Amino acid sequence: MDGKHMQIGEVAARTDLSLRTIRHYEETGLVVPSARSQGGFRLYTENDVARLMVIRRMKPLGFTLDQMRDLLDAADRLDAGGEPGPDEREALLERVREYEKAAAEQVEKLRIQLARAEDFAATLRARLPESEPARP
């Protein structure tokens, strides 16, 4: 390896995704290995890892595969070498803004769920005798 490409195992370790999940994202077209080794192994770049991290961050917020694909497409087009026209650029930015808004809404819902879960755990803890140490 020349240091620019990583095999799927290293990518899995860096992204905390399973090999199966990475392959699934490849099958659905969300991420495509940048190259193949002479032996046919998938080879990934830092850009591929960054793309997988976007997917990994979207998943727990409830985004669908189609929404992930749409956001990645908008980001790819914004990052492409040629500058899009002003109307296209604004449309792409609006798509990104909508995803940011949806993500912020989901984060707020998760904060509320977490607060309720912490309250529940505290209620249960309060019912336990003082001499019992709390378990993590």
C-alpha angles and dihedrals in degrees: 000000000000094000092255096084130055131196120238094261092059091045090051091052093047095047098036089233125130122248087244092054092049090050090048091053088050092050090051092049097245094121130013122194110251092226146352127235121237086262091054097255118150113254123200135193133210088265090056090050090049090051091051090050090055089052092046091052094047096050099069089048090063100251115156125234089253091053090048089050091049094050093046090050091052091047092047091051092048090049095045118117097249116069111240117231116270094259093048092045091052091048091051092048090050089055090052091047090054091052091047090052092048091048092050090050091051091048090054091050090050091050090054091048091049092050090051091048091050090049090051092049090049090050090053092045090053089057093057122091115263092241094063113091115228114252120225 
